[in-house]
Each structure stands twice: as C-alpha cells, then as structure tokens.
C-alpha cells in the first residue's frame, strides 16, 4: 500500500464493499442468503473471540483493576453520557436516524488490536492495554445490548426485546463455546493466526455487505444528504477530541503514571468496528446500514488521529523506556504516584 494513501487496505476494502452493496445489492432470495451467511459469520467471529481470549491472562490482569475500571468507565459511562448529550443536535444538525447511529457508536466496546499497537508505538503500558481491550470487548457483549435497550429502545428500527435473545444466541453462546473449547483449539488458532485474520476481516466484510444491501433494498439512503454527513463528521471529530483530552488529563488527575495514561488514552477513547458491526446487524436489522455509518466514519477518524498522536508521544524523551514491561506482566498501580506526573505535551 503506498505510504501517501490516507487509509489502509482494510478500510479501502470496507469502502469497496459498501460500493458493491450500492451497485449490486442482494435482494429477494439472494438477500436472504446474504443475511444467513452474515449471521453465521457473526457467530464465527465471536467463537474465535472466545477461543483466543486466555482466561488465565484475563484473571491475572485484574491486578491492575484501577486502570481497567477507568477504561470501562470511559467506554460505557462517559461515552454514553456524551452520546445522550448530543440529543440536542436533533434535528437541526443530525437526523434522528444518524443520531441513533451516533448513540450506538457510544455504546460499543473499545478496540484491542489498534489500542495495543498505538500504546506500543507511544511506549506505554502494553500489557495493560491488552487486558483493558480484552475486558472491554468481553463486557461489551452484555453491556452494549443492555445499554441499547435502555437508551435506544423502539427508536432503533428493528431493535426489540427479541434482539436481546438474538444477542445471547448469536454472540454470547458462540463466545462461551469458544472459551470452553479453547484448550483444544487454542494451539490451532496460534499456528494459523495470519490465515484466521483473513477470516475475521472477511466475515466483517460479509456483515457490511448484508447490512448495506438491506439498507439499499429499504431505500433508507435517500434520507441522508451530503450536508448531514459533513455535520456528522464534525460532531464525531468533537467527540473524539473530548475523549482524547479527558482520558489523558483525567488519568493524570487520578494519579496514573505516563505509561498507564497512554494505555488509558488509547483504550478509553476508541470504539471497535469489529465488535460493533456484528452487534448492529443483530440489533437494528434493516436499519443497520445507517446505524453503523457513524461507527465506520469514527473508526477511520480515530485510526488517523491516534496514529499521529502515538508518534508524537513516542518522541517524548521523558517517556523513553517507561512502558517497557516484561511480556505478560501487568504493573500494579500505586494508590498515589511517588513522583509528580510529567507534563503532557
């Protein structure tokens, strides 16, 4: 991929899938087949999530409980509060449908891979980022649909009480099955990790195609104008900026050191496209294409902004070597810092 391109190959694949669904949407019987395949892909995704998550490592990570609670509070408390506050933008800035997607974005769990990558680049606490992202994804399987039921309710298009049952069947059960079979399939997953990465991405692309095909068949794209999309981008830019500032300076006020603050900032300010897309397909049905649009835009924005921010943090001479911990070890957080926290730059 040429270095001058502002997006990565996977984002281009997502955009290409959306374009394919716009030009050649699956309709009628083909739409039913696409929906069935997407349902199977969602179950496979969460089975793999469960099979990959080491229960022992997750329990060991609980030693750093203050950091993990901080990230969970940012993801499932502060983000939803900001999403609720954005209700004042309807209908002047955002349409009700776009606002529903924005609020759903605020309910999705944090990322794992990109949080770890950016924390590593910035020389932060990488083991803490691994555990924080894992805990957030695990908690999101239950918290995201429950928060959606409480905050979105009947306004979420196809969302209903039955969606909670679908979440349990399509997401939670495969996850628990993966956890149960981890001793048998864990070695296979490790040996074939690169190939299974394509399975992950391919499954998500299939979910995107099915969701946007359903949206085309329902004609919902006629309700979104270029001006509304521009307004949505502006709102999401403000949302991301607020979360980046709060996670960085708020963690400082809570007494975390620089390495932990980096992990909190990157894990607490981001949202998972991989987890959000399958959940939206279950929760929103035919309205899923509009519901995931804010999440897709936010995902690309957070990657671009955090990539720049991580490189700037890495250039800070005060942080050199501070985040280098033994592999698999999570540092304890002292009740209060022993030295004054370094100034943020």
N, C-alpha and C positions, 0 to 999 in steps of 0.2 A: 504494500500500500504506500503510495507516495507520501512523503512527510508533509507536503503542503496542503493535503486534504484536511479539513477541519473535523471530519468524522471518521470513525473507524469502520472496518469492513462489516462488522455485525450490524452497526447502525444503518449502513447502506443496504444490507440485506433486509432489515426491518422496513425501511422505506420502499424497497423494491417489492416486498410482499404486500404492503398497503396499495402500491400502484397496481399490482396484479389483481388484487381484490376489486379495485375500482374499475379496471378494464374488463376483467373476466371473473365476475363474482360467481360463486357456487349457488345456484338456485334450484328450487324444487328438490328432486331426489338427490342431485349432486350436493345440495346444501345439507340434506340430512346425513349424507355420508361424511361430509366435511365436519359436521357437528359431532358425529360419533367418533371420528378419528381424533378430534380435538379433545373430547372427553377422555379417551384412552391415553392421549399424550399428557394430559394434566395428571392423571393417576400415576403414570410412569415417572413424571418429574418428581412428584412428592415421595414416591417409593425410593427413588435414588437419593433424595434429600435425607430421608430417614436412614438409609443404608450407609451413607457417608458420614453422618454425624456420630462421632465417638462419644458414647455415654460417659465413659470414664474421663475423657478430656473435659466434657461439659461440667461434670461434677467438680473436677479439680479447679476449673475456672471460677467456681463460686467463691473462692478465697478472696477474689478481687471484687467483692459484692458491691462496694460503693460505686465503682466505675460502671458496672453493669446496670445498676439501678438508675444511674444518671442517664445512660444511653437509652434505657427503656422509657424513662420519663420524657426525654426529648422526643422519642419516636411516637409514643402512644398517649402522651398528655399534652405536651407543648404544641406539637404539630396539629393535633385535632382542635386545640383551642384557637390557633391561628386560622384553621380552616373554617371554624364556626364564625369567627370574627369577619371573615371575608364575605359573609352573607349580605353585608351592607352594599356589596358591589352589584347585587342583582336588583333590577335588570339593567341598570344604567351602563355597567361595564361588561358583565358576564350574563349570558343567558342561563336560565335555570338548569339546562342540561349540562352546560360547561361547568357551572358551579358544582353540580353533583359529582362530576369527574374530578374537580379540584379537591373537593372534600374527601372523596375516596382516596386520592393521592395522599392526603394527610393521614390516612388510616393504615397505609401499607407498611410492612416491616422494613427494616434497614437492609442494606446490601451486605454481602460477605466478601466476595472476591475483590471488588473495587475498593472497599474500605481497607482491606488488608494491604492492597497494592499501594494506595496513596499513603497509608501510615508508614509503610516500609520506606517509600521514597523520602518522606519527610523525617525519617529517623525517629519515629515514635515507638510506642509500646505495641509491637506487632502481636505478641501472644494475647494481649488484652483485646486487640481489635478482632482477632479470630474468635475469641469466646463471645465478645459483645455482639458480633454479627450473627453468630450461631444462636445465641439466646433470643435475639430479636426475631429471627426467622421462625424459631420454634414457638415463641409466644404469639407471633402473628397468625399462626394457623387458627388459634382460638380467638384472639383479641380483635383481629381485623373484621371477621364476620359479625362478632358481637357488637363492636362499635358501629359497624354499618347498619345493623338492625336498629340500634338506638338513635343514630344521628341521621340516617338516610330514610329508613322506613319505606313507606309506599312510594316515595318520590323517586326511588331508584329504578324506575322502569320495571324490569322483570323481577326485582327483589321482593321476596316474601318470606314468610316463616319457613316455607319449604326449602328455601335456599340454605338455611342453617343445616337442614338434614343432608342436602347435597354436599355441603362443605364437609360434613362428617364422613360421608360415604366416599367422595371423590378425592378428598385431601387428607383428612386425618387418618382414616383407616390405611391407605397406602403408606403413609408416613410411619405409622406404628408397625406395619408389616415389614417395612424396610429395616426398622430398628430391631425387630425380632430376628430377621434373617441376616443381620449384619455379620455375626460370627461365621456364617457360611459363605456369604458373597463378598465380604469386605476385601479379601485378598484379590478376587477377580476385579473389583472396581479399581483397586490401586494399580494393578497391572495394565488395565485398559483405560486409564484416566483420560488420555488425549482423545481416544475414539468416543468415549462417553460424553465428552464435552460437546462433540458434534450432535450427539443425541439430544442433549439439553437444548442447544440452540435450535435444532431442527424442530423439536417439539413446540418451542415457544413461537417459532415462525408459523407453524401449523395453527396454533391457537389464534395468532394475529390474523391469519388469512380467514379463518372461520368467522371470527368476530366482525371483521370489516366486510366480509361478504354478506353477513346477516344485516349489517347496517345499510349496505347498498340496496339490498332487497326491500328493506323497510323504508328507504328514501329519506333517512334522517340527515344525510349530508346537505340537503337543501336548506337546512336550518342554520348553518354555520357560514358566516361571511369572513372575508379576509380581515376586516376591521376587528371582528370579535377574536379571531386567532391572535392578532397582534396584541390586543388587550390582555388575552390570556398569558402570552409570553411575558408581558410587562409585570403582571401580577405574580407569576412564578419567579421572576428574577428578584422581586422584592422579598418573596417568601424564602428563597434560598439565601439571600444576603442576611436576612434576620436570623435564620437558623445558624449560619456560619459564625456570626458575631456572638450570639447567645451561647453557643456551645464552647467557643474559645474563651470568652471573658467570664462566662458563668462558671466554667470549670476552674478557672483561676480563683474566683471568689470562694469556691468550695474547698480550696486547698490542694488541688491536684498539681503535680509537677508537670513540666513541659512535655515529657514523653506521653504521659497519660492524657494530657489536654489534646494532643494531636490525635490520639485514638478516639477520644470522645467527640472531637470535632468532625472527623471523617465518618465515624459510625453513626453519630447522632443527627447529622444534617442531611443524610441521603436516604433515598427510597429505592426499593428493589423492583425493577421491572420484571425480573424472572418470577418473583412471587406474586406481584400484583396482577399480571396478565391472566394467569390461570384462575385466580380468585374472581376477577371481574367477569370472566366468561361464565362462571357459575352463578355469580350474584346478580348480574344485570341482563343476561340473556341477549335479546336482540339489540338492546341499548348499549352493549359492551363496547362497541367501537367508539362512541362518543365518551364513554366513561374512562377508557384507557388513553384517550388522546392527551389529556393533561399530563398523565404519568409518563408517556413516551417523550413528550417535549421536555419535561422536568428531568428525566433520566439523562438525555443528551446534554442538557444545560449543566447539570451537576458534574458530569464527567469532564467537560471542558474547563469549568471554573476550578474544580478541585485538582485537576492536573497542573494548572498554573500555580495554584496555592501550595501544593505539595512541593513543587520545585523551589518555590521561594522559602518555604520552611527548611528545606534541606540545605540552603545556602547560609542559614543562620549559624555562625560559628559557636554560639552558646549551646546549641543542641547536638554538636558533634559527638557521636558515640553514646548519647544519653539513652537512646531507645534500644541499644543492642543488648538483648537478654538471651540467656541460654534457651535453646529450642525447647518449646513445650512448657516453658515456665511462665507463670503469671506473677508479676510483682505484687507485693502487698501494698496497700495504700495506708499510710500513717494517718492517725486522726488529725494531725496538723503538720504542715510542711516544716522541715527542720531549717530550711533556708528560705529567704524571700523568693517568691516566684519570679522568673525572668520576665522582663517586659516583652509584650507581643510587638512584633514588627510588621 
